[in-house]
Amino acid sequence: MAKYLCVNIDHIATIREARKVREPEPVAAAVIAELAGCRGITVHLRQDRRHINDGDVHLLRHTVVGSLNLEMAPTTEMVQFAKTVLPNMATLVPEGPNELTTEGGLNVEAKISEITTAVQALRSSGILVSLFIDPVKEQVKAARKAGADYVELHTGSFAEAFERRNESEIELEVSKLQDQIALALNCGLKVNAGHGLNYRNVKRIAGLSGIEEFNIGHSIVARAAMVGMDKAVREMLALIGS
Ligand code: PXP
């Protein structure tokens, strides 16, 4: 099975919003990421609009050539917005006002009717729907019941175990992911994965079969800042004439 990368560019907008100015421009980052070979671009339009804003999503819809994946809370307001923008995929995620980043997967089982309504509304506009869930069987089964096309399995616990260098915990998290990939595929769902994947840990997850798309953001934006630093400083030195 082919494996694809979708680059989450939220934190390009985070840097812009640190100064409330025009740069760095998420659309420019998206163009460069697509030219480098990723399948598509992912953005999370949060209800507090702390990084990506509505205008960014509209611009990206006009400029992204591959797939545009819109992460969003399963609210009526967000569903309406998605239906006007028509991303290729909508990934429904839980959202808390004070969280630094998405914490945990959606509790699809507990919110089945709300999520089913959102899934149906999005799918009726031709948008593929993915549900971001923890790798547990009840959530996979509920995602199937809600009528989703994809699940995105949350790799955050794996990433945390990896940072602790705890081999038995890493193995446990990998086996949870493996089991739920198999269950999802058996249920007719397609499988994406993401959260906390980085240059140290990604190989362990990329080695699992059955995952179609990897959604990776923070580590790529962080690495871009590092590998671009030398050039950026040299360009400024040249302008100053130092
Ligand atoms: N997938 C989902 C559903 C997310 O919410 C996020 C974070 O926005 C990611 C993937 C990317 O996570 P990271 O920035 O840790 O790579």
Boltz pocket constraint, residues with backbone or C-beta under 6 A from the ligand:
constraints:
  - pocket:
      binder: B
      contacts: [[A, 8], [A, 10], [A, 44], [A, 71], [A, 91], [A, 93], [A, 101], [A, 102], [A, 132], [A, 152], [A, 193], [A, 194], [A, 195], [A, 196], [A, 197], [A, 215], [A, 216], [A, 217], [A, 218], [A, 219]]
      max_distance: 6.0
